[in-house]
Amino acid sequence: MTRTILGVGHDAAALDCLSRALESHFGAHYPIEIVTSRTTACDRLAALHDQGAATPLLIAAWSALEPLAADCLQHLHICYPQMLSIVLATPAEVAVIRDSAIAPYLYRYLPQAWEEIDLQLTVREALRRYDQEQQLASRVTALQAANAELARFKHSLEQQVNERMMALSATSAQLQDEIAERAALQQKLRVSESKLRAIVEAMTDLVLIIDADGNVEIAPTDPQRLYRGDTNPLNATIEQFFGHDTAAIWLAPVRQAIATQETVDFDYSLAVGDATLWFAASISPLPDRSAIWVARDITQRKLAESALETAKEAAEAANLAKSTFLTNMSHELRSPLNVILGFCQVMSRSATLPVEHRANLETVNRSGQHLLSLIDNILNLSKIEAGVIALAPTDFDLYALLDEIRAMFRLRAESKGLTLDWTRAPDLPRHICTDKLKLRQVFINLVGNAIKFTARGRVSLTADLTQRDDQTLQLHFAVADTGPGIAPKERERLFEAFHQTTTGRAAQEGTGLGLVIAQKFVTLLGGQIHAHSQLGQGTCFEFEITAAPATSLLPAVNHPARLPTGLAPDQPAPRLLIVDDLEDNCRLLTQLLQPLGFAVQTVNDGEMAIALWASWQPQLIWLDIRMAGLDGCAVAREIRRREAQPQAGLRTAIIALTASALDDERDRILAAGCDDFVSKPWLANTILDKVAQHLGVRYQYSSAPAIAVSPSVIALTPAAFQTLSRDWLNRLYEAASAVDDDRIRELLAELPADHAEIIAAIDQLIADFACDRLMDLIEASGTLQS
């Protein structure tokens, strides 16, 4: 028999969302149908009934402001009382439902903003209950059939006795024989009745047969669970079972079942001593104006549901607290880091900065970047555990990503004398679709660890394709090293947060979060990560991810290797407004933008920002989101509202600045009217690229040409410098010691074209901020003049 789940209500969006969720979990076995009116629901239920189909479950999108919805549900339950109902309602509407006429007919209600797992469990439990009730009805029907058969047998017996008595009237001998036979048959009947009662008393469910006047014909073995007092449970009244003051309440559903000749189902509780017992009752009519009451103890289920609800509320409160913590900590930590790293970038461009201060500045920058990495790792782990991080799949070039990782760690590996082996399988797809940033972070964490803990030998990364179809790709990656290996007892806790191996603690580096984050990201990417290691022979981390073939790829964007020195000629100075409640942040952006030729003004609160925008009409606003008073989103909404008015003038580009670590912050910012956003701490190139993107400005750079770096840059050795001029090497050494990138590139421009490989290798060192490495190589070549 087909069993259909019916959804009814006036909220089309809620019903559509509900239909999709039900279809995904139950559509294979239960057809899902959605109707939007009482008439349609009644007609559809009647049609299904005529077709022999069952409708075990009705799900209604309840609204306390729509009385017709309540009337509809009440009418449907009067017509189809066996059907269970679940109502979707807001917390404010729950009280309305409890006081409404349909409250007795409801099986459950769920919040409008239901969780899919709650909906799935509730619907599954309702369907299970419906099946149990159908099974119980079948058992009752069988019992009724047995009773009917017993009645027919008794009637037949009486006929036989009468015939025997008439026959025995002829002679006393025949009469005595018939009396003896009747006595034997009565004994059998008593045995049969005794067996039937034993069967009823052996049932775990509580069974009563009650007539319309409240007379109880059969009681369970332990009647104290259902009535008060010490009366004989057999042939008692319902007042003796439940007490005179509540007898009418208990008798009402019995009379309803007898009157409607339909089963009445409901849950009820009884106070027994210090405990409260819950029962699920099913009252079915019997042919003799009585009803059979079958009650099952569901106390444990009720306790489990209560515990589950309590746990759910606690989990939701914990998630809310963690999300609030993430938002606040992200802002409080990233905002001062933005100032520290930003001023490092601005000060490094100064031509008058002394050499010793440049070295100190580089130390500050490295320490700040390390602190930022630590903060990002902790916040990433917290976001994963709070469930606020999700995949952001994009199409990208996998080959380029692998080359980028190799280039990133090449100098670090060379400085330790390690060999990097990168192997790609011939059938490895070049263009794929998955979350590039998370996959990149996994590579960085695994390769970084391998290089960190390997003193000699090699570090290898292999990539191959394990499975492919039209929709999915199964990719396998392995990062192996020849390091000291990991002891078996330490492998068990390898992926625990803040846990470090003995080697890791000895190195006094890291936080113990890299592998944890790698494992979480691999899981999000649809795979698993495993570690294989032997002491003294190295370690290998293997993982697989699920990706999709790329559908489109954006063209590669080539960013200049250096910051611009100013605006290109023949361009008016664009007006830029900086809005931030921290003066340090305003001063930082001003010192970056103003020397390049931009007209810059700053304000420290939202009200002043709106006033200055109206009077000065900037072309672009750098807008901090979290400010005291009027925050950035409110400022953006107000500006967009005023721009929508007639004669408002040109539209201003608004770029938000946020220190939040939450991914959904972007949606809220863009919805407020911002055109783009930049996360703190930002890079100078990012700020300038955004201005160029939204205003179309062009920059000019120093005369030294940018040198393209190939992924296959040669490994620079001291011997390579022995063919170069000593005077040129002295000037190069001085520029490297001053961390003067522009001067170094000017010197590289003096070299002839046949030194292209050396030029590319030195430029790569500069791009990797490895001026100290360049100085070490020049000193080791023995070519410096004293």
C-alpha positions in Angstrom: 0.0 0.0 0.0 1.3 3.4 -0.9 1.9 5.7 2.1 2.0 9.5 1.4 3.3 12.3 3.5 1.1 15.4 3.0 2.3 19.0 3.6 -0.4 21.7 4.0 -0.2 25.5 4.8 -0.1 28.9 3.2 3.6 29.5 3.5 4.8 28.5 0.1 8.5 29.0 0.9 8.4 27.0 4.1 6.5 24.2 2.3 9.0 24.2 -0.6 11.9 23.9 1.8 10.1 21.2 3.7 9.3 19.3 0.5 12.9 19.2 -0.5 14.1 18.1 2.9 11.5 15.3 3.1 12.2 14.2 -0.5 15.9 13.8 0.3 15.3 11.6 3.3 11.9 9.8 2.7 11.1 10.3 -0.9 12.3 6.9 -1.9 9.6 5.2 0.2 7.0 7.9 0.9 5.6 10.1 -1.9 5.7 13.7 -0.7 2.7 15.9 -1.7 2.2 19.6 -0.9 -1.2 21.5 -0.8 -2.0 25.1 0.2 -5.7 25.1 1.1 -8.1 23.2 3.2 -10.3 22.2 0.2 -7.3 20.9 -1.7 -6.1 18.9 1.4 -9.5 17.4 2.0 -9.9 16.5 -1.7 -6.5 15.0 -1.9 -6.9 12.9 1.3 -10.2 11.6 0.0 -8.7 10.8 -3.4 -5.8 8.9 -1.7 -8.3 7.1 0.5 -10.3 6.1 -2.5 -7.2 4.8 -4.3 -6.4 2.6 -1.3 -3.4 4.7 -0.3 -2.6 5.6 3.3 -1.6 9.1 4.7 0.3 8.4 7.9 1.6 11.9 8.4 0.4 15.5 7.9 3.0 18.4 8.3 1.5 21.8 8.5 3.2 25.2 8.3 1.2 26.8 11.2 0.6 30.5 11.5 -1.2 32.0 14.6 -2.4 34.8 12.4 -4.3 32.5 10.1 -7.3 31.0 11.9 -8.3 29.1 8.8 -5.1 27.0 9.2 -6.3 25.8 12.6 -9.8 25.0 11.3 -8.2 23.1 8.4 -6.1 20.9 10.7 -9.0 20.3 13.0 -11.3 19.3 10.2 -8.7 17.0 8.6 -8.1 15.2 12.0 -11.8 14.8 12.5 -12.0 13.2 9.1 -8.8 11.2 9.4 -8.0 10.6 13.1 -5.4 7.9 12.5 -3.2 10.4 10.6 -0.4 12.0 12.8 0.3 15.7 12.6 3.4 17.8 13.0 3.1 21.6 13.0 5.9 24.0 12.1 5.6 27.0 14.4 7.7 29.9 15.8 8.3 29.9 19.6 5.7 32.7 19.9 3.1 30.5 18.2 3.7 27.5 20.5 1.5 29.0 23.2 -1.2 29.6 20.6 -1.1 26.0 19.5 -1.3 24.7 23.0 -4.4 26.7 23.7 -6.0 26.0 20.3 -8.7 23.4 19.5 -6.2 21.3 17.5 -3.8 20.8 20.4 -5.2 17.3 21.3 -4.7 16.1 17.7 -1.1 17.1 17.3 1.7 14.6 17.5 4.6 17.1 17.6 5.5 20.6 16.7 8.8 21.9 15.4 10.3 25.4 15.2 9.9 27.2 11.9 13.7 27.4 11.6 14.0 23.7 12.0 17.2 21.8 11.8 17.2 19.1 9.2 18.3 16.4 11.6 15.4 17.3 14.0 12.9 17.1 11.1 14.4 13.8 10.0 14.2 12.2 13.5 10.7 13.6 14.3 9.3 12.4 10.9 11.0 9.0 11.3 9.6 8.6 14.8 6.1 9.6 13.7 6.2 7.1 10.8 7.4 4.4 13.2 4.6 5.2 15.6 2.1 5.0 12.8 3.4 1.6 11.8 3.3 0.4 15.4 -0.3 1.6 15.7 -1.2 -0.2 12.5 0.4 -3.4 13.8 -1.5 -3.0 17.0 -4.7 -2.5 15.1 -4.0 -5.7 13.3 -3.4 -7.5 16.5 -6.6 -6.1 17.9 -8.4 -7.2 14.8 -7.0 -10.7 15.2 -8.1 -10.7 18.9 -11.5 -9.6 17.8 -11.6 -12.4 15.3 -10.6 -14.9 18.0 -13.3 -13.6 20.3 -15.9 -13.9 17.5 -14.7 -17.4 16.9 -15.1 -18.1 20.6 -18.6 -16.7 20.6 -19.5 -18.9 17.6 -18.1 -21.9 19.4 -20.0 -21.1 22.5 -23.2 -20.7 20.5 -22.6 -24.0 18.8 -21.9 -25.6 22.2 -25.2 -24.4 23.6 -27.0 -25.8 20.6 -25.3 -29.2 21.1 -26.2 -29.1 24.8 -29.9 -28.4 24.0 -30.0 -31.2 21.5 -28.4 -33.5 24.0 -30.8 -32.5 26.8 -33.8 -33.1 24.5 -32.3 -36.5 23.5 -31.5 -37.4 27.1 -35.1 -36.7 28.3 -36.0 -40.1 26.9 -34.0 -41.9 29.4 -32.2 -41.0 32.6 -29.1 -42.8 31.5 -28.8 -40.7 28.4 -29.4 -37.6 30.6 -26.6 -38.5 32.9 -24.3 -39.0 30.0 -25.1 -35.6 28.6 -24.7 -33.9 32.0 -21.2 -35.4 32.4 -20.3 -34.4 28.8 -21.5 -30.8 29.5 -19.5 -30.6 32.7 -16.4 -31.6 30.8 -17.0 -29.0 28.1 -17.5 -26.3 30.8 -14.2 -27.3 32.3 -12.6 -26.9 28.9 -14.2 -23.4 28.6 -12.9 -22.4 32.0 -9.4 -23.5 31.0 -9.7 -21.6 27.7 -10.8 -18.5 29.5 -8.0 -18.9 32.0 -5.5 -19.2 29.1 -6.9 -16.1 27.5 -6.5 -14.1 30.7 -3.0 -15.4 31.2 -2.1 -14.2 27.7 -3.6 -10.7 28.4 -1.8 -10.5 31.7 1.5 -11.6 30.2 1.4 -8.7 27.7 3.9 -5.9 28.4 1.3 -3.4 27.2 -1.5 -2.4 29.6 -4.9 -3.7 28.3 -8.4 -2.6 29.5 -11.9 -3.2 28.0 -14.2 -0.4 29.0 -17.8 0.3 28.0 -19.5 3.6 27.5 -20.6 3.7 31.2 -17.1 3.3 32.5 -17.2 -0.3 33.5 -13.9 -2.0 33.3 -14.1 -5.7 32.2 -10.5 -6.7 32.0 -7.6 -5.2 34.0 -3.8 -5.8 33.6 -1.8 -7.8 36.0 -0.5 -4.8 37.9 -3.6 -2.5 38.1 -2.0 -0.1 40.6 -0.2 1.4 37.6 -3.5 2.6 36.2 -5.8 3.3 39.2 -5.9 4.4 42.8 -7.2 2.5 45.7 -7.3 -1.2 46.6 -10.5 -2.3 44.9 -10.7 -5.5 42.9 -9.6 -4.5 39.3 -11.9 -7.0 37.8 -15.4 -5.7 37.0 -14.5 -2.3 38.6 -15.5 1.1 37.3 -13.4 3.8 35.8 -13.9 5.9 38.9 -12.3 3.1 41.0 -9.4 3.0 38.6 -8.6 6.7 38.3 -10.7 8.4 41.0 -14.0 10.2 40.8 -12.5 13.7 40.2 -10.7 12.7 36.9 -12.9 9.8 35.7 -14.8 12.0 33.1 -11.4 13.0 31.6 -10.4 9.4 31.1 -13.8 8.3 29.9 -14.1 11.0 27.2 -11.7 9.3 24.7 -13.4 6.0 25.3 -16.8 7.4 24.4 -15.3 9.2 21.4 -13.9 5.9 20.1 -17.3 4.2 20.6 -19.2 7.1 19.0 -17.0 7.5 16.0 -16.0 3.9 15.7 -12.5 5.0 15.0 -9.3 4.6 17.0 -8.2 7.5 19.3 -4.5 7.9 20.0 -2.9 10.1 22.7 -0.1 10.2 25.2 -0.8 10.7 28.9 1.1 10.7 32.2 0.3 9.3 35.7 1.9 10.2 39.0 2.9 7.0 40.7 4.6 7.6 44.0 7.4 10.1 43.5 7.7 9.2 39.8 5.8 10.2 36.7 5.0 7.5 34.2 4.2 8.3 30.5 2.0 6.1 28.3 1.0 6.0 24.7 -2.6 5.0 24.6 -4.6 3.6 21.7 -8.4 3.2 22.2 -10.2 1.2 19.5 -13.9 0.5 19.4 -15.4 -3.0 19.9 -18.7 -4.2 18.4 -20.6 -4.2 21.8 -20.4 -0.5 22.5 -17.2 -0.9 24.4 -13.6 -0.2 23.6 -10.2 -1.8 24.1 -7.6 0.5 25.8 -4.1 -0.5 25.0 -1.4 1.6 26.7 2.4 1.2 26.3 4.9 2.6 28.8 6.9 5.3 27.0 8.5 6.8 30.1 12.1 6.1 28.9 11.3 7.5 25.5 9.9 10.7 27.0 13.0 11.0 29.3 15.2 10.5 26.2 13.4 13.2 24.3 13.6 15.6 27.2 17.4 14.9 27.6 17.8 15.3 23.9 16.0 18.7 23.9 18.1 19.8 26.9 21.3 18.7 25.1 20.2 20.5 21.9 19.6 23.7 23.8 23.0 23.4 25.5 24.7 22.7 22.2 23.0 25.7 20.6 24.0 27.9 23.5 27.6 26.7 23.3 27.8 27.3 19.5 26.4 30.8 20.0 29.0 31.5 22.7 31.8 30.2 20.5 30.6 32.2 17.5 30.5 35.3 19.7 34.0 34.5 21.0 35.3 34.1 17.5 33.9 37.4 16.3 35.3 39.3 19.3 38.7 37.6 19.5 39.2 38.0 15.7 38.6 41.7 15.9 40.6 42.2 19.1 43.7 40.3 17.8 43.7 41.2 14.1 43.1 44.9 14.6 46.4 45.6 16.4 48.2 43.1 14.1 46.9 45.1 11.2 48.6 48.2 12.5 51.9 46.4 13.3 52.2 44.7 10.0 50.9 47.6 8.0 53.4 50.1 9.4 56.1 47.5 8.7 55.2 47.6 5.1 55.0 51.4 5.0 58.3 51.9 6.8 60.1 49.3 4.6 59.5 51.6 1.6 61.4 54.5 3.1 64.7 55.2 1.4 66.1 56.9 4.4 65.6 54.1 6.9 69.0 53.0 8.4 70.3 49.5 7.7 70.1 48.4 11.3 66.5 49.6 11.6 65.6 47.7 8.4 66.9 44.5 10.0 64.9 45.2 13.2 61.9 46.0 11.1 62.2 42.7 9.3 62.4 40.9 12.7 59.2 42.7 13.8 57.5 41.7 10.5 58.5 38.1 10.8 57.3 37.9 14.4 54.1 39.6 13.5 53.5 37.1 10.6 54.3 34.2 13.0 51.8 35.6 15.5 49.2 36.0 12.7 49.8 32.4 11.7 49.3 31.2 15.3 46.0 33.3 15.6 44.7 32.0 12.3 45.4 28.4 13.3 43.6 28.8 16.6 40.6 30.6 15.0 40.5 28.1 12.2 40.3 25.2 14.7 37.6 27.1 16.7 35.6 27.8 13.6 35.7 24.2 12.5 34.6 23.0 16.0 31.8 25.6 16.1 30.5 24.5 12.7 30.9 28.0 11.1 33.4 27.0 8.5 32.3 25.6 5.1 33.7 24.7 1.7 34.1 27.5 -0.9 34.8 25.5 -4.1 36.3 27.4 -7.1 37.9 26.3 -10.3 41.7 26.6 -10.3 44.9 25.2 -11.8 46.1 22.3 -9.6 49.5 22.2 -11.3 50.1 25.9 -10.5 49.1 25.3 -6.9 51.6 22.4 -6.6 54.3 24.6 -8.2 53.5 27.5 -5.8 53.9 25.2 -2.8 57.3 24.0 -4.1 58.5 27.5 -4.8 57.3 28.6 -1.3 59.5 26.0 0.5 62.4 25.7 -2.0 64.7 28.2 -0.3 64.0 26.8 3.2 64.8 23.3 1.9 68.0 24.4 0.2 69.1 26.2 3.3 69.0 22.9 5.1 70.5 20.9 2.2 67.3 19.0 1.5 66.0 17.8 -1.9 62.4 18.5 -2.9 60.8 15.9 -5.1 57.5 16.8 -6.7 55.8 14.0 -8.7 52.6 14.4 -10.7 50.9 11.4 -12.3 50.4 11.7 -16.1 46.6 11.4 -15.7 46.4 14.0 -12.9 43.8 16.6 -14.1 45.2 20.1 -14.3 42.0 22.1 -13.7 39.7 21.0 -10.8 37.0 22.5 -8.7 37.2 22.4 -4.8 38.2 24.7 -2.0 41.6 25.9 -3.2 42.5 27.8 0.0 41.8 24.8 2.3 43.7 22.4 0.1 46.6 24.9 -0.1 46.6 25.1 3.7 46.8 21.3 4.0 49.9 21.3 1.7 51.5 24.1 3.6 51.0 22.4 7.0 52.3 19.0 5.9 55.2 20.2 3.7 56.2 22.8 6.4 56.3 20.1 9.1 58.3 17.7 6.9 61.0 20.4 6.2 61.0 21.6 9.8 61.7 18.1 11.3 64.0 16.7 8.5 67.7 17.4 9.0 69.0 15.7 5.8 67.7 13.8 2.9 64.6 14.7 1.0 61.0 15.8 1.2 58.6 14.5 -1.5 55.1 15.3 -2.6 53.2 13.0 -5.0 49.8 13.6 -6.6 47.8 11.1 -8.6 44.2 10.3 -9.7 42.6 7.2 -8.1 39.1 7.4 -9.6 37.2 9.5 -12.1 33.7 9.9 -13.6 31.8 12.7 -15.2 31.0 14.4 -11.9 33.7 13.6 -9.4 37.4 13.1 -9.1 39.2 11.2 -6.4 42.7 12.7 -5.9 45.4 11.1 -3.8 48.3 13.1 -2.3 51.3 12.0 -0.2 53.9 14.1 1.6 56.9 12.0 2.8 60.2 12.9 4.4 63.4 11.2 5.6 63.2 12.7 9.1 63.5 11.0 12.5 60.0 9.4 12.3 57.3 9.2 14.9 57.1 6.7 17.8 54.0 4.4 17.7 52.7 5.6 21.1 52.9 9.2 19.8 51.0 8.4 16.6 47.8 7.8 18.6 47.7 11.4 19.6 49.1 12.9 16.4 45.9 14.7 15.4 45.0 16.1 18.9 45.0 19.9 19.3 48.1 21.4 20.9 49.8 18.0 21.2 53.4 17.9 19.9 55.7 14.9 19.4 59.0 14.6 21.2 60.7 15.9 18.1 58.3 18.9 17.8 58.9 19.9 21.4 62.6 19.6 21.0 62.5 21.9 18.0 60.6 24.5 20.1 58.6 25.5 17.0 54.9 25.4 16.2 51.7 25.1 18.3 50.6 21.6 17.8 47.7 22.8 15.6 49.0 22.2 12.1 48.1 18.5 11.8 44.7 19.1 13.5 43.7 21.7 11.0 45.0 19.6 8.1 42.9 16.7 9.3 39.8 18.9 9.7 40.2 20.5 6.2 40.8 17.1 4.6 37.5 15.9 6.1 35.7 18.9 4.8 37.2 18.2 1.3 35.6 14.8 1.4 38.6 12.6 2.4 40.7 11.2 5.2 44.3 11.6 6.2 46.6 8.8 7.5 50.1 8.8 8.9 52.8 6.1 8.3 56.1 6.3 10.1 59.1 4.4 11.4 61.6 5.7 13.8 64.8 6.7 12.0 63.3 6.2 8.5 60.9 9.1 8.1 57.2 9.8 8.0 54.5 9.8 5.2 51.2 11.6 5.4 48.6 10.4 2.8 45.2 11.8 2.1 42.5 11.7 -0.5 40.0 14.4 -1.4 36.9 14.5 -3.6 36.8 17.2 -6.3 34.9 18.0 -9.4 36.2 18.7 -12.9 36.6 22.5 -13.5 33.9 24.1 -15.7 35.6 27.4 -16.3 38.9 29.1 -15.4 39.6 32.8 -14.9 42.7 34.1 -16.7 45.8 34.4 -14.5 46.4 37.9 -13.1 50.1 39.0 -13.0 50.7 41.3 -10.1 53.8 43.6 -10.1 56.6 42.3 -8.0 57.0 45.8 -6.4 54.8 48.4 -4.8 54.0 51.4 -7.1 55.7 54.7 -6.6 52.7 56.9 -7.5 49.8 57.4 -9.8 50.5 57.3 -13.6 50.6 60.8 -15.2 47.5 62.6 -16.6 45.1 61.2 -13.9 43.2 63.4 -11.4 43.9 62.6 -7.8 41.0 60.3 -6.6 39.3 61.3 -3.4 39.5 58.6 -0.8 37.7 58.7 2.6 39.1 56.5 5.5 36.6 55.6 8.2 37.9 53.9 11.3 37.4 54.5 15.1 41.1 53.7 15.7 43.4 56.6 14.8 46.4 54.2 14.2 44.4 52.5 11.4 43.5 55.8 9.8 47.1 57.0 9.9 48.4 53.7 8.5 46.2 53.9 5.4 46.9 57.6 5.0 50.7 57.0 5.0 50.2 54.3 2.4 47.9 56.1 0.0 48.7 59.8 0.3 52.3 59.6 -0.9 51.1 58.0 -4.1 49.0 61.1 -5.0 45.6 60.2 -3.6 43.5 62.9 -1.9 42.8 61.4 1.5 40.6 62.4 4.4 39.9 60.5 7.6 37.1 60.3 10.2 36.6 58.3 13.4 32.9 57.6 13.6 29.9 56.7 11.4 28.0 60.0 11.7 31.0 62.1 10.7 31.6 59.7 7.8 28.1 60.2 6.4 28.4 64.0 6.8 31.8 64.2 5.1 30.6 61.9 2.3 27.7 64.3 1.6 29.9 67.4 1.5 33.1 66.0 -0.1 31.7 63.3 -2.3 34.7 60.9 -2.2 35.0 58.4 -5.0 35.9 55.5 -2.7 35.4 54.8 1.1 37.6 52.5 3.2 35.1 51.6 5.8 35.8 49.8 9.1 32.9 47.5 10.1 33.2 47.4 13.8 33.0 50.9 15.3 31.4 52.3 18.4 28.1 54.0 17.8 27.1 53.7 14.1 28.9 50.7 12.7 30.2 50.2 9.2 27.2 48.3 7.9 24.8 51.0 9.1 27.0 53.7 7.4 26.9 51.8 4.1 23.1 51.3 4.2 22.6 55.0 4.9 24.9 56.1 2.0 23.2 53.7 -0.4 19.7 55.0 0.8 20.7 58.6 0.0 22.3 57.6 -3.3 18.9 56.1 -4.3 17.3 59.5 -4.1 16.9 61.8 -7.2 19.9 64.0 -8.1 22.1 62.1 -5.6 25.2 62.2 -7.9 27.7 59.5 -8.8 27.8 56.2 -6.8 30.6 55.9 -4.3 32.6 52.7 -4.1 32.7 51.3 -0.6 35.2 48.7 0.5 34.8 47.2 4.0 37.7 46.6 6.3 37.0 43.7 8.8 39.0 41.8 11.3 36.4 39.1 11.6 37.4 35.4 11.1 33.8 34.3 10.2 33.1 33.4 6.6 29.5 34.5 6.7 30.6 38.1 7.6 31.1 38.6 3.8 27.4 38.1 3.0 26.3 40.5 5.8 28.8 43.2 4.6 27.8 42.9 0.9 24.1 42.9 1.8 24.6 46.2 3.6 25.7 47.9 0.4 29.5 47.4 0.3 31.1 46.6 -3.0 34.0 44.6 -1.6 35.8 43.8 1.6 39.4 43.3 2.8 40.3 41.3 5.9 42.8 42.5 8.4 45.7 42.3 8.5 45.9 43.4 4.9 48.9 43.7 2.5 49.8 47.0 0.8 49.4 45.4 -2.6 45.9 44.2 -1.7 44.9 47.8 -0.8 46.3 49.3 -4.0 44.9 46.5 -6.2 41.4 47.1 -4.8 41.6 50.8 -5.5 42.7 50.1 -9.0 39.9 47.5 -9.5 37.1 49.8 -8.3 38.3 53.2 -9.6 40.3 52.1 -12.7 43.4 54.1 -11.6 46.9 53.3 -13.1 50.2 53.3 -11.2 53.7 54.0 -12.2 56.7 51.9 -10.9 60.4 52.3 -10.5 62.5 52.1 -13.7 64.0 48.7 -12.7 62.1 46.1 -14.8 60.2 43.3 -13.0 61.9 39.9 -13.5 59.7 37.0 -14.2 60.5 33.9 -12.1 60.0 30.5 -13.7 58.9 27.6 -11.5 62.1 25.9 -12.5 64.5 28.5 -11.1 68.0 27.1 -10.6 69.4 26.3 -7.2 71.8 29.2 -6.4 75.2 28.2 -5.1 78.3 30.2 -4.1 80.1 29.0 -7.3 77.6 30.9 -9.4 78.9 34.3 -8.1 82.6 33.6 -9.1 81.9 34.6 -12.7 80.5 38.0 -11.7 82.3 41.3 -11.2 83.7 41.8 -7.7 82.7 45.5 -7.7 79.1 44.5 -8.8 79.0 41.9 -6.1 80.1 44.4 -3.4 77.2 46.7 -4.5 74.8 43.8 -4.5 76.0 42.8 -1.0 75.4 46.4 0.3 71.9 46.5 -1.2 71.1 43.1 0.4 72.3 44.2 3.8 70.1 47.3 3.5 67.1 45.1 2.4 66.8 47.5 -0.6 64.7 45.5 -3.1 64.6 48.3 -5.7 68.4 48.7 -5.6 68.9 45.0 -6.0 66.7 44.9 -9.0 68.5 47.9 -10.5 71.7 46.0 -10.2 70.2 42.9 -11.7 69.2 45.0 -14.7 72.9 45.7 -15.3 73.7 42.0 -15.9 73.7 40.7 -19.5 71.0 38.4 -20.9 73.2 35.3 -20.7 72.9 35.5 -16.9 69.2 35.1 -17.0 69.2 32.0 -14.7 71.2 33.8 -12.0 69.0 36.9 -12.3 65.9 34.8 -11.8 67.4 32.9 -8.8 68.4 36.2 -7.1 65.0 37.7 -7.8 63.3 34.7 -6.3 65.4 35.2 -3.1 64.2 38.8 -2.9 60.6 37.8 -3.5 61.0 35.3 -0.6 62.4 38.0 1.7 65.7 36.1 1.9 68.2 38.9 1.7 70.2 37.2 4.5 70.4 34.0 2.4 71.7 36.1 -0.5 74.4 37.7 1.7 75.5 34.2 3.0 75.9 33.0 -0.6 78.0 36.0 -1.6 80.2 35.6 1.4 80.7 31.9 0.8 81.8 32.6 -2.8 85.0 34.4 -1.5 84.6 37.2 -4.1 83.9 40.1 -1.7 86.6 42.9 -1.7 87.9 43.8 1.8 
